Amino acid sequence: MKSISQLFSELYDQVWLNYQNDTNRSDRFPDLSANDEYYLNLLFELEDPTLTSFANKAKISKPAATRIIHHFIKAHYLTKHASSLDKRSFNLTLTDEMKKHCQQNDRLFDKVFLDAITPLSHKEQEQLAYLMNKIDQNSGLSHAAKSD
């Protein structure tokens, strides 16, 4: 019998493969690396992100976050502008085209995941959501993100 970690890994791999191979996946930015996609998605999820909130969400140092942000600005994926609340800090804004890219891929990932759990009854899906939330609340993985 397979361990739960092996089952989780295989399910994750299958969902990710289905997502990567779906024809509805955005092809607006074909040269983005997996890391770029990850960091851009974090910026997409944050409300009025700053360098600090991005670094905290990504769980990386501020110098590493600065390098990533400068790369994204140079590539025209986002812009930075002075904060209206604190002129010493900057807010980061994804370009409209990058927002569309993130929205399209976000919707697609939701669809691929929902397709993966269709063998489960409604009650089983509720149980899965409950268990995943319980793991999330107790894993320490979400605590840094919740402090943003």
C-alpha positions as CSV (number, residue, x, y, z in Angstrom):
1,M,0.0,0.0,0.0
2,K,1.3,3.5,-0.9
3,S,2.0,5.9,1.8
4,I,0.0,9.1,2.1
5,S,3.0,11.2,1.1
6,Q,3.5,9.1,-2.0
7,L,-0.2,9.4,-2.9
8,F,-0.1,13.2,-2.3
9,S,3.0,13.5,-4.4
10,E,1.5,11.5,-7.3
11,L,-1.8,13.5,-7.1
12,Y,0.1,16.8,-7.0
13,D,2.2,15.7,-10.0
14,Q,-0.8,14.7,-12.0
15,V,-2.7,17.9,-11.3
16,W,0.4,20.0,-12.2
17,L,0.9,18.0,-15.4
18,N,-2.7,18.4,-16.4
19,Y,-2.4,22.2,-15.7
20,Q,0.9,22.5,-17.6
21,N,-0.5,20.6,-20.7
22,D,-3.9,22.3,-20.9
23,T,-4.4,24.2,-24.1
24,N,-6.2,26.9,-22.2
25,R,-3.1,27.8,-20.3
26,S,-2.0,31.4,-21.0
27,D,0.8,31.6,-23.5
28,R,1.2,35.4,-23.2
29,F,4.6,35.0,-21.6
30,P,6.2,31.8,-22.9
31,D,9.6,32.5,-21.4
32,L,8.5,32.6,-17.8
33,S,10.3,30.1,-15.6
34,A,8.4,28.1,-13.0
35,N,9.9,30.3,-10.3
36,D,8.8,33.5,-12.2
37,E,5.3,32.1,-12.4
38,Y,5.3,31.3,-8.7
39,Y,6.5,34.7,-7.7
40,L,4.2,36.5,-10.1
41,N,1.2,34.5,-8.7
42,L,2.2,35.6,-5.2
43,L,2.2,39.2,-6.3
44,F,-1.2,38.7,-8.0
45,E,-2.6,37.3,-4.8
46,L,-1.4,40.2,-2.6
47,E,-3.4,43.4,-2.2
48,D,-1.3,46.5,-2.9
49,P,2.0,44.5,-2.4
50,T,5.2,46.1,-1.2
51,L,8.6,44.7,-1.3
52,T,8.3,43.7,2.3
53,S,4.9,42.0,1.9
54,F,6.2,40.1,-1.2
55,A,9.3,39.0,0.6
56,N,7.3,37.8,3.6
57,K,4.7,35.9,1.4
58,A,7.5,34.3,-0.6
59,K,9.5,33.6,2.5
60,I,12.6,35.0,1.0
61,S,15.1,37.7,2.1
62,K,14.5,41.3,1.2
63,P,17.7,41.4,-1.0
64,A,16.4,38.3,-2.9
65,A,13.0,40.0,-3.3
66,T,14.6,43.1,-4.6
67,R,16.5,41.2,-7.3
68,I,13.2,39.4,-8.3
69,I,11.3,42.7,-8.4
70,H,14.0,44.5,-10.4
71,H,13.9,41.6,-12.9
72,F,10.1,41.8,-13.2
73,I,10.2,45.6,-13.7
74,K,12.9,45.3,-16.3
75,A,10.8,42.6,-18.1
76,H,7.7,44.9,-17.9
77,Y,5.7,42.5,-15.8
78,L,5.1,45.0,-13.1
79,T,5.6,48.6,-12.1
80,K,6.4,50.3,-8.8
81,H,5.0,53.5,-7.5
82,A,5.2,55.5,-4.3
83,S,2.7,54.4,-1.7
84,S,-0.1,56.8,-1.0
85,L,0.2,55.9,2.7
86,D,3.9,56.1,3.2
87,K,6.1,57.9,0.7
88,R,9.1,56.0,1.9
89,S,7.8,52.7,0.5
90,F,6.6,51.5,-2.9
91,N,3.6,49.5,-4.0
92,L,4.0,47.0,-6.8
93,T,1.4,46.7,-9.6
94,L,1.3,43.9,-12.2
95,T,0.8,45.2,-15.7
96,D,-2.6,44.7,-17.2
97,E,-1.3,42.0,-19.5
98,M,0.3,40.1,-16.6
99,K,-2.9,40.4,-14.6
100,K,-4.8,38.8,-17.5
101,H,-2.1,36.0,-17.6
102,C,-2.4,35.3,-13.9
103,Q,-6.2,35.4,-13.9
104,Q,-6.4,33.0,-16.8
105,N,-4.0,30.5,-15.2
106,D,-5.6,30.9,-11.8
107,R,-9.0,29.9,-13.3
108,L,-7.4,27.1,-15.2
109,F,-5.7,25.6,-12.1
110,D,-9.0,25.8,-10.2
111,K,-10.7,23.9,-13.1
112,V,-8.0,21.2,-13.2
113,F,-8.1,20.7,-9.5
114,L,-11.9,20.5,-9.4
115,D,-11.7,18.0,-12.3
116,A,-9.3,15.9,-10.2
117,I,-11.7,15.7,-7.3
118,T,-14.8,14.9,-9.3
119,P,-14.7,11.2,-8.3
120,L,-15.5,12.4,-4.8
121,S,-19.1,12.9,-3.6
122,H,-20.1,16.3,-2.4
123,K,-19.7,15.1,1.2
124,E,-16.3,13.7,0.5
125,Q,-15.2,17.0,-1.1
126,E,-16.4,18.8,2.1
127,Q,-14.4,16.3,4.2
128,L,-11.3,16.8,2.0
129,A,-11.7,20.6,2.4
130,Y,-12.0,20.3,6.1
131,L,-8.9,18.0,6.3
132,M,-6.8,20.3,4.1
133,N,-7.8,23.3,6.2
134,K,-6.9,21.5,9.3
135,I,-3.5,20.6,7.9
136,D,-3.0,24.1,6.7
137,Q,-3.8,25.6,10.1
138,N,-1.4,23.3,11.9
139,S,1.4,22.9,9.5
140,G,3.2,26.3,10.0
141,L,3.1,26.7,6.3
142,S,0.3,29.3,6.4
143,H,1.3,31.2,9.5
144,A,3.8,33.5,7.7
145,A,1.4,34.2,4.9
146,K,-1.4,35.1,7.4
147,S,0.7,37.7,9.1
148,D,0.9,39.9,5.9
